[in-house]
Amino acid sequence: MKRMAKTTGMYVLLTAIACLFIGPFILLVSTAFKSDSQPVFSFPPQWLPDPPVWDNFHQAWNDIPFPRYMFNSFFLVGVMVPLHLLFASITAYPLARMRFFGRNFIFYGMIATMFIPPEVMLIPRFLLIKTLHMTDSYWGIIVPGLLGGFAVFLMRQAYLAIPRELEEAAIIDGCGPFRMWWSIMMPLTAPTTAALGVFSFISVWNSFVWPLIVLKSPELYPLSLGLAYLAGTFGFDVKSLAAGAVISVTPIIIFFLLMQRYFIYGMQGAVKK
């Protein structure tokens, strides 16, 4: 009975926490489908639109260049996420499996960058991008986001969890460092790579401040930055803004649902047993 009561209490607590986090999203979706006659800020809130309408989505899609913004976001994701995974994997491999002078110093230096507030790096990063003549271009967004301390840490922990006997057997068979990384380490750390891919996808898709600083041409804006123009277009039309936000978050949900089977399992590679 004690075990059943403990399990029941845990499920009740977890359900309450889940409702607390998912409640705002449900209200966002409900607001996107509400008609002009339904209030948005009523108390208690009206969770179900009566009747549900698609006019808000139509208005949000047509009054700003939504297709162009979505193309920019998909292009940035398609370029940055694979390169981010590639550079993180190939950087973490020698830090985890090779012995050389300064290995720990380099690793701790990269970890230290995780504790620097992103706002502190905006000015020096912008000056560097300006010196390289990459402002107002896709490259100004892509290059600074190719590598990060968290990605290297996650992949390094995944490599450390692989038994060294596999590496020794591969060396006996004549496997070189690059071949070992590509043919042995990468397949064994595929779940962790997939989990990192989810984090990278969300980060790139939701990036706002850095594109706002680097880009000047509206036709290069990603969708997250385009939504700011949506707010400026509609002012206090909360329902159209909600519709635009629902369109923006839909690719993230779809990508997470496709990768969720790897996500939890892949995060176990970050915990050294």
Secondary structure, DSSP 8 states (H G I E B T S, - for coil): -HHHHHHHHHHHHHHHHHHHHHHHHHHHHHHHT--TTS-SS-SS---S-SS--SHHHHHHHHHTTHHHHHHHHHHHHHHHHHHHHHHHHHHHHHHHH---TTHHHHHHHHHHGGGS-GGGGHHHHHHHHHHTT-TTSHHHHHGGGS--HHHHHHHHHHHHTS-HHHHHHHHHTT--HHHHIIIIIHHHTHHHHHHHHHHHHHHHHT--HHHHHH---GGG--HHHHHHHHHHHHTT-HHHHHHHHHHHHHHHHHHHHHHHHHHHHHHGGGS--
